[in-house]
């Protein structure tokens, strides 16, 4: 709730629409039941007074003709949700930072921490340059366990397939007829977005993924990934079944064992703060993560930091993202 409020503020502050409130639909192939991710989401949002609809009638599905109504019988439409244009957001934030006098070293490559006994006093770049600081904040996403090898017991980098398709009937995928979606996401993993300004529909998988380094030669979509996508499209969005793929890539996650962020000072390395563990959900919280990380650096009280504390006791299976597909298609 705090994040969506800040997204709206960013739209006003930057004078452009970075966040698009087009709605998000989580659909199921059967009636929602107690314990389902979609059912519990509906109950929580309803209890907090948000605009939300149940998608459990033929009339409701008539508004979204790209969907196969014979397959999907129920769901939740969250009318206040939407998506952010990540590239434009990052560009806007860079411009804002420069206007405040922040010095950015674009293209500089991190080599290692500059350590003195049990204290981190700065960083060393690949070209040998050293930068001294009172605190070092590492926010490097899926690179975390590779740039900081001692964190491999806490984090795992995984890759998920992403596809950009060119629909032959683009009008079916306009935001008012095709909101952001999760299609039985706990059993398929598939989610996606309405058509963008380039006439492309983006669909990706929020699943187990494949463990890999961000710089691995295996960081590429496989024929099996495309086969699974085509099977999903044929049953869910028939109008996209044979749509050409104009671009594909692997989206990198930095996973934690319990599916929660990790934003904390390293108790064994004074001066080091690590902010990682997005588990595929990082960007939606972009407007609020900065203040949380700043509180960790300045050691200010913040109740959310207890949840994201340094927790070496975690082991694989300690928790899970309830919306993430864990099986095999």
C-alpha positions in Angstrom: 0.0 0.0 0.0 2.8 2.4 0.8 4.6 1.5 -2.5 1.5 2.1 -4.7 1.0 5.5 -2.9 4.6 6.4 -3.7 4.2 5.3 -7.4 1.4 7.7 -7.8 3.5 10.4 -6.2 6.4 9.6 -8.6 4.0 10.0 -11.5 3.2 13.5 -10.3 6.7 14.5 -9.3 8.3 13.4 -12.5 5.5 14.8 -14.6 5.0 11.6 -16.6 3.2 8.3 -16.3 5.8 5.8 -15.1 3.2 3.7 -13.2 0.2 2.6 -15.2 -2.9 1.7 -13.1 -4.5 -0.7 -15.6 -5.5 -3.4 -13.1 -4.2 -6.9 -12.4 -6.2 -10.0 -12.9 -5.3 -13.3 -11.2 -7.4 -16.1 -12.8 -7.9 -19.7 -11.9 -9.2 -22.7 -13.9 -11.5 -23.7 -11.0 -13.5 -21.9 -8.3 -11.4 -20.2 -5.7 -11.2 -21.9 -2.4 -9.9 -21.1 1.1 -6.1 -21.2 1.1 -5.6 -20.3 -2.6 -3.3 -17.4 -3.3 -6.1 -15.7 -5.3 -8.7 -16.3 -2.6 -6.6 -15.0 0.2 -5.5 -12.0 -1.9 -9.2 -11.2 -2.5 -10.1 -11.4 1.2 -7.2 -9.3 2.3 -7.7 -6.5 -0.3 -11.5 -6.6 0.3 -10.9 -6.2 4.1 -8.7 -3.2 3.5 -11.2 -1.4 1.3 -9.5 -1.7 -2.1 -11.3 -1.8 -5.4 -11.6 -5.4 -6.4 -13.9 -7.7 -8.3 -14.5 -11.5 -8.5 -14.2 -13.0 -11.9 -16.7 -15.8 -11.4 -19.3 -15.2 -14.1 -19.6 -15.4 -17.9 -20.5 -11.7 -18.0 -17.3 -10.7 -16.2 -15.2 -12.6 -18.7 -16.9 -11.0 -21.7 -14.9 -7.8 -21.0 -11.6 -9.7 -21.7 -12.0 -11.5 -25.0 -8.4 -12.7 -25.3 -8.9 -15.2 -22.5 -10.3 -18.6 -23.0 -13.5 -18.5 -20.9 -14.1 -22.2 -21.1 -10.8 -22.8 -19.3 -10.8 -20.0 -16.7 -13.8 -20.0 -14.4 -12.9 -17.7 -11.5 -10.4 -15.1 -10.4 -9.7 -11.7 -8.9 -9.4 -8.3 -10.6 -7.4 -5.8 -8.6 -8.5 -2.5 -10.1 -5.9 -0.3 -8.4 -2.9 -2.4 -9.4 -0.9 -2.1 -12.6 2.7 -2.0 -13.9 5.7 0.3 -14.0 7.9 1.0 -17.1 11.2 -0.1 -15.5 13.5 1.4 -18.1 11.9 4.8 -18.0 11.8 4.7 -14.2 15.5 4.0 -14.0 16.3 6.8 -16.5 14.2 9.2 -14.5 15.9 8.3 -11.2 19.3 8.7 -12.7 18.4 12.1 -14.0 17.0 13.1 -10.6 20.1 11.8 -8.8 22.4 13.9 -11.1 20.3 17.0 -10.5 20.9 16.5 -6.8 24.6 16.4 -7.3 25.0 12.6 -6.9 28.2 11.4 -8.7 27.5 8.3 -10.8 30.3 6.1 -12.0 28.5 4.4 -14.9 30.4 1.5 -16.5 32.7 1.1 -13.4 33.2 -2.6 -12.6 33.3 -3.8 -9.0 36.2 -6.2 -8.2 36.1 -6.7 -4.4 35.5 -5.2 -1.0 38.4 -3.2 0.5 38.7 -4.9 3.9 40.8 -4.3 6.9 40.5 -7.2 9.4 36.8 -7.3 10.1 35.9 -3.9 8.7 34.9 -2.9 5.2 36.4 0.5 4.4 35.5 0.8 0.7 35.6 -1.0 -2.6 38.1 -1.8 -5.3 37.3 -1.6 -9.0 38.5 -3.9 -11.8 41.0 -1.2 -12.9 42.5 -1.0 -9.4 40.8 2.2 -8.3 39.9 2.3 -4.7 37.0 4.2 -3.1 37.0 4.8 0.6 33.7 5.1 2.6 32.2 4.9 6.0 29.6 2.4 4.7 29.4 0.2 1.6 25.9 -0.7 0.4 25.8 -3.7 -2.0 22.6 -3.7 -4.1 23.7 -5.9 -7.0 20.8 -8.3 -7.3 21.6 -11.6 -8.9 25.3 -10.8 -8.9 25.3 -10.8 -5.1 26.5 -14.5 -4.5 29.1 -14.1 -7.2 30.6 -10.7 -6.2 30.3 -11.6 -2.5 31.0 -15.4 -2.5 30.5 -15.6 1.3 26.8 -15.0 0.7 26.2 -18.1 -1.5 24.8 -19.8 1.6 22.1 -17.1 1.8 21.3 -16.4 -1.9 20.7 -18.3 -5.1 20.6 -16.7 -8.5 18.0 -18.1 -10.9 16.9 -17.3 -14.4 13.3 -17.2 -15.7 12.2 -17.0 -19.4 10.7 -13.8 -20.7 9.0 -13.5 -24.2 7.9 -10.5 -26.2 5.3 -11.3 -28.8 3.7 -9.4 -31.6 0.0 -10.1 -31.6 -1.9 -10.4 -35.0 -5.0 -8.8 -33.3 -3.5 -6.1 -31.2 -6.8 -4.6 -30.2 -7.5 -7.7 -28.0 -4.5 -6.8 -25.8 -5.1 -3.2 -25.1 -5.0 -2.4 -21.4 -8.8 -1.9 -21.0 -9.4 -5.4 -22.4 -6.2 -7.1 -21.2 -4.9 -6.0 -17.8 -1.7 -7.3 -16.2 -2.4 -11.0 -15.4 -1.4 -14.1 -13.5 -2.9 -17.2 -15.2 -3.4 -19.9 -12.6 0.1 -18.7 -11.6 0.7 -21.2 -8.8 0.3 -24.1 -11.3 1.6 -22.5 -14.5 3.9 -19.7 -13.4 2.8 -17.5 -16.3 2.1 -13.8 -16.0 2.2 -10.9 -18.4 1.3 -7.4 -19.4 -1.0 -5.6 -21.9 0.4 -4.4 -25.2 3.0 -1.7 -24.9 3.8 1.4 -27.0 5.8 -0.8 -29.4 2.8 -3.1 -30.1 4.4 -6.0 -28.1 2.9 -8.2 -25.4 5.3 -9.4 -22.7 4.8 -12.8 -21.0 7.1 -14.4 -18.5 7.3 -17.3 -16.1 7.5 -16.9 -12.3 8.6 -20.4 -11.5 11.5 -22.4 -10.1 13.8 -21.2 -12.9 17.3 -22.5 -13.5 20.2 -21.7 -11.2 22.9 -19.7 -13.1 25.2 -16.8 -12.9 24.0 -13.6 -14.6 27.0 -13.9 -16.9 26.6 -17.6 -17.7 26.5 -18.7 -21.4 23.4 -20.6 -20.4 21.5 -17.3 -19.8 19.3 -17.9 -22.9 15.8 -19.1 -23.5 15.7 -22.8 -24.4 13.5 -24.6 -27.0 11.8 -26.3 -24.0 10.9 -22.8 -22.6 9.4 -21.8 -25.9 7.5 -25.2 -26.2 6.0 -24.6 -22.8 5.0 -21.1 -23.7 3.3 -22.2 -26.9 1.3 -24.9 -25.0 0.2 -22.3 -22.5 -0.8 -19.7 -25.1 -2.8 -22.3 -27.1 -5.0 -23.1 -24.1 -5.2 -19.6 -22.5 -4.8 -17.0 -25.2 -5.6 -18.6 -28.5 -5.1 -15.3 -30.4 -1.4 -15.4 -29.3 -0.8 -19.1 -30.0 1.1 -18.5 -33.2 2.2 -14.9 -32.6 5.9 -14.3 -33.6 8.4 -13.9 -30.8 10.2 -10.6 -31.4 12.5 -10.9 -28.4 13.3 -13.3 -25.6 15.6 -13.2 -22.7 16.3 -14.6 -19.2 15.2 -12.5 -16.2 17.5 -13.0 -13.2 16.3 -13.4 -9.7 18.2 -13.2 -6.4 16.4 -15.8 -4.3 16.5 -16.2 -0.5 15.4 -19.4 1.3 12.3 -17.8 2.7 11.3 -15.6 -0.2 11.8 -12.3 1.7 14.2 -9.4 1.1 17.5 -9.4 2.9 18.4 -5.8 4.0 20.8 -5.7 6.8 24.3 -4.9 8.2 26.7 -7.8 8.0 27.5 -8.6 11.7 30.9 -10.0 10.7 32.0 -7.1 8.5 31.6 -3.7 10.0 30.6 -1.1 7.5 28.9 -3.4 5.0 25.2 -3.4 4.3 23.7 -5.9 1.9 20.3 -5.3 0.2 19.3 -8.3 -1.9 16.8 -11.2 -2.1 14.3 -9.7 -4.6 12.9 -13.2 -5.5 11.5 -11.6 -8.6 9.5 -8.9 -6.8 12.0 -6.2 -6.4 11.0 -3.5 -8.8 7.4 -3.1 -7.7 8.8 -1.8 -4.3 11.3 0.6 -6.0 9.7 3.7 -4.4 10.0 2.5 -0.9 13.2 0.4 -0.9 15.5 3.4 -0.7 14.2 4.6 2.6 14.3 1.1 4.1 17.9 0.6 3.0 18.8 4.1 4.3 17.4 3.2 7.7 19.6 0.1 7.7 22.7 2.1 6.9 21.9 4.8 9.5 20.7 2.2 12.0 17.4 4.0 12.4 14.4 2.0 13.9 12.2 0.6 11.2 9.8 -2.3 12.0 10.1 -3.8 8.5 13.9 -4.3 9.0 13.2 -7.0 11.5 11.6 -9.1 8.8 14.5 -8.4 6.4 17.2 -8.8 9.1 20.4 -10.8 8.7 19.2 -14.4 9.2 21.9 -17.0 8.7 19.8 -19.7 10.4 17.6 -20.0 7.2 17.8 -23.2 5.2 16.3 -24.2 1.9 12.6 -24.7 2.3 12.3 -22.2 5.3 9.5 -20.5 3.5 8.2 -19.8 0.0 6.5 -17.3 -2.3 2.9 -18.5 -2.4 2.4 -17.1 -5.9 5.4 -18.9 -7.4 5.1 -22.1 -9.5 7.3 -24.8 -8.0 6.5 -27.8 -10.1 7.0 -29.0 -13.7 4.8 -27.9 -16.6 
